[in-house]
Amino acid sequence: MIPIQIRPDQVMDEITTFQNKLGVGMQNLADAQDIPTGVTPKEAVYREDKLTLYRFQPPAAVVQNPVPVLIVYALVNRPYMTDLQENRSTVKGLLDAGLDVYLIDWGYPDRADRYLTLDDYINGYLDRCVDEVRRRHGVDKINLLGICQGGTFSLCYSAIHPDKVANLITMVTPVDFQTPDNVLSHWVKHVDVDTLVDTMGNVPGELLNWTFLTLKPYQLMGQKYLDMVEVLQDKDKLDNFLRMEKWIFDSPDQAGEAYRQFIKDFYQKNKLMHGGLHIGDHEVDLSQVTMPVLNIFAEQDHLVPPDASRALGKKVGTQDYTELSFPGGHIGIYVSGKAQKMVPPAIGEWVEQRTK
């Protein structure tokens, strides 16, 4: 065994260097400004309860597709991840690709929303937003772009209301909630969700956020903070880090009844995959998804494993089904440089080819 030699002068040099970096970093941190949430100009065109429907301002020089697209994001995080910053914005990429883009911001549920159900969200709020976009553009059908849980909502909506959806795009969307490599599913299936909701009412966003972070505890709760002293040296990198941290910890509470049904019917009983799922008075049958479908998944996704999304191809009723595999993770598919060059242009081209 070769003995480890530690020279006191090297140790002192490392300590001095670290202290100098920390001093610069703390100053940069003190000088940091407020981090904006969403960068693309937008207009609120419809409001209901906590919900706001936004329309983004398109580039003047771009010819728009006549059929608008409505982004349906998850309830569990804030939708500005799709428009995080100027050079990392899925929304901007979609606008540049010629799409007229709307987005639902679900807002922050409070105790008054305790008894909202999935029926309220899907056949209520979402349906009325779809009708508002249809009315504004004078079209019978619009395009839906569902992301993560919002993609699952969009699948249910498209199966129930196929007459209102021209094309469906799903991104990192779970369909089979019980694939062997789904760590979140293995954990959630043992949760006594009835006791949780009956006791707490709404489910705190902090609890869900802790759950997501503990799926990769070293990477998401340890390593990034150990590396932070290097990030603090560069103001741009620091801004990017703080912007991401703000989004991660900006987690809305979940309406209790909607959360109860989502966990029990989707994760614990896998009804979207195996049948028997009811949203209000409607039974959800994915074979009724008869419009063209573009299914986009991330190859290194730890929250929605690729097989959980790929399962969609065997369930939908359409013959026009396309998959797009992205070489990255659940968050990288929105914000990485590779994603900006690959995903929004592909969506724009796919929609354009199917616009009558």
N, C-alpha and C positions, 0 to 999 in steps of 0.2 A: 504493500500500500504506500503510495506516494503521499508524504505529509503535505498538508495545506499550509502554505506560507503566507502570512498576512503581515504586510509591512505597515508600520504605524504611519509613515508619511503618505502612503496611498489611501489609507483610511481617512486621514485628515483632509486630503485633497477631495475625496468623494463627499465628505460631509460639507466642506466649504462650497463645493459646486452645487450640491443639493440646496443649501441654505440660500445661495445667490439666486438659483432658479425659483425657489419658493418666494423670495422677496419680490422678484419681478412678477411672478404669477399672482401674488396677492394684490399687487398694485393694479394689474390688468383686471383682476376680478372686481376690485373696488371701482374701477372706471367703467365697468360694463353697464350698458344702457338697458332699458326695458326691452324684452324680446317680443317682437310682434307675432301675432297668431294669424297666419294667412297673409299673403302678399299681393295676390291678384285682385284688382278692383272688382267689386261685386255690388249687387243691389238686392235688397230684401224685397221680394215680390209677393210673399204670402206669409202670414203668421197665424198660428193657432196654439193656444196654451203655451208650452215651453218651446215649441217647434218654430223654426224659421226656414223658409225656402229661399235660397239665393240663386240669382242668375249672374254669371261671371261676364265681365266685359270682354268681348272678342277683339282680336287685333283688327285694325281697320283694313289692312291689306289682304286679309285672308277671306276667301270665298267660303261661306258657311254651308254645311250640309242642311237641307231644309227640315230634317227630322231631328229634334233636340235630344240630348242625352241627359238623364237624371241620375246623379250619383247617390247611391244609398249606402251610407256608411254604417258601421257597427254602433250599437248602443254603448259599448263598454269603453270606448275611447273617443277622443274629440276628432272631428273630421278634417281639421286643418293639417293633419299629416299629409293630405293629398295636395297641399299648397304651402309646404313648409317654408320655402325660401325661393328667391328668384331663380336660382340655377338648379333647384331640386323641387320641382312642382309638376306633379302629374296633371293637375288642372291646366297649367300653362301649355304643357305638351299636347293635351287634347284640343285646346283652343287653336294652337298652331297647326294641328292636323285638320282643322276645318269643322270641328264640332261645336255646336251651341250647347254650352254646359250649364246645368243646374245642379244644385247640391242641397240635400236635406241636413240641417243641423238640428239634432234632436233636443239639444239644450241639456239642462240639469234638472232631473226629476227631484221633487221634494215629497214631503209626506202626503200632499194632496194627490199625488200620482200613485200611491201605494197599491191601488187596485186596478191599475191599467193592465190589460192582458195583451197577449200577442195579437189577438183579433183587433184590439184598439189600434195597435201599431201598424198592422199590415192591411187590414180591410178598412181601417179608419184613416189615420194620419197619412200613410203612404198612398192610399187610393185617392185621397183628396188632393195630395200634391201632384199625382199623375194627372188628375182631371184638370188641375190648374194649368199645368204645362200644356196639356192638349188644347185647352181653351185659348190660351195665349197665342198658340201657333196655328190654330184651326186645323188640327190633324186628328185622325182617329186613334193613331198609335204613336208611341214614343219609344226611344231606346232606353233601356235600363242598364246601369253599370253598378253592380252590387259588389261590395268589398267586405271580405271576412264574414262576420255575422250578418252584415247588410246584404251580402250575396245570398246567404241562406234565406233571408227575408224576401229577396228579389225572386228567388226560385219559387217560393211558396206563392208569392203574388202572381207570378207569370203562369203558374199552374191553375190558379183560381180565376185570373182575369186575362186569358191569352188574347182576348179581343182588343186589349189596350197596349200591348207590347209588340213593337215591330221587330226588335232585335234585343237579345239578352247577352250581356257580358258579365261574367263572374270572375273575380280576382281573389286568390287565396281563400276560396270558399269551401268550408267543410260540407260534405254530403254524407259520406260514411263516417259517423262519429265514433266508430269503435275499431279502427284499424290497429293492428298489433303494435305499431310504433308510435301511437298517439299517447304520449305521457300524460297530457292534460285529461284525456278521457279515462285513463286508468285511475287517476286521482279522483275525478269528479264522480265516478260511478259509485263511490263509497260514501258520498256526502248525504246526510239526512236533510235534504233540502226543505222538507215540510217543517221540521223543527227550526231550521235556520230562518225561514221566512216568517213563520208564525211568531218567532221570538223577536226578530229585528225589524220586521216590516220591509222597508227598502233595504237592499243589500249595499253596504258601504263600498264606494269605489276603492278606498284604500285596501280593503280586504281582497278585492279582485286583483288589484295591482300587485299586492304581495304574492298572490298565487302565481301570477304570470312570471314574476321575477324569480321565484324559487324553482321554476322549471330549469333554469340554467344559473344557479346561484353564484358560482365563481365568476363567470363571465359578466353577468348583469349586475351583481352586487359587490364584487370584489375587484376584479382586474381593472375595470374601467376607472376606478378611483385610485388605484395604485399608479396607473398611467397618467393621472390627471396633471401631475406636476409638469410633464412635457407639454400637455395641451395648453396649460396656462401661459406658456411662453409666447404663444401666437394668438393675437386678438381675434383673428378670423376663426381659427380653430376653436377658441374659447366660446365665441358666439354660437358656433354650430353645436358645440357640446351643451351649452345652456339651453339652446332652442329644443334640442332633443329631450333633455331632462325635464323641461317644462311640459312637453307633451306627455312624457311617460307618467308623470305624477299628476296630470290634469285628468283625473278619472272620475266621471260622473257616477253617482249612486244609481242603482238599478231598481226600477219599479218592481216591487216584490212579486206580484202575481205573474208578470211577464217572465221574470227570472225563474220562478218556480216551474212554469210550463217548459221553458227553453231547456233547463237542465234535465227535467224528468223525461220529456218526450224526445228530445234530440240526443243528448249525451247518454242518458241511462237506458232508454228503450230503443234508441236508433230508429225512430219511426219514419223519418224522412227516407231512409234507405229501405226499410222493410214493410212500410205501409201502416195504415191505421192512424195517421196524423190528421187531426182536425184543428183548423183555425176558425173559431167561431162555428158557424153552421156549415162550413165548407170542409170537405175532405181533400187533402193535398195529395194529388197523384202526379208524380213527375212525368208520366207519359203524356200528360196534358200540356207539357212545355213543348209546343209544336213550332215555335218561331226559331230562326237561326240562333245558335248559341256559340259564343266564344268563351272558352274556359281557360283562364290563365292561372298557373300555379308556380310556386317557387320551390326549387329543387332542394334547398337547405332549410325549409320552413320547419321550425320546431313546434309551432302552434297548430298549424294545419299541414300535416305531412302530405306529400304529393299524392299518395294513394287515396287519402281522404277526399281529395278533389277529383282525381281521375275517375272515381266511381260514378261520377255524373254521366259519363258517356254511355253507360249501360242502362241508364234509367230514363233519360229524356225521350220524348216521342218524335223529335225532329230528326230528319235525315241530314240536315245541314249543321253538323256539330264539328267544331274545330278546337284543338288544344294548342296552347302556347306555353312552353316550358321556359321559365326564367332561371338562369344560373345564379341564384342568390337566396336570401332569407326573407322572412315575413315582412320586415321593415324595409330591407334593401330594395324590394320591388317598387316602393314608392320614391325612394330618395337617392339611390345610388346613381352615379353618372351613367353606368351601363343601362340601367333601367330607363333613364330619361331618353336615351337614344333608341331604345328597343320597344318599350311597351306602348306609350301613347301613339307613336306613328303606326304601329301594327293595328291598334284599335281603330284609328282613323281610317286606315286602308280597308280593313275588314268591313266596317260600317258602310263606307262609300260603295263598296262592291255590292252591297245588299240594299241600297237605297233606290227605290223605284222612282 
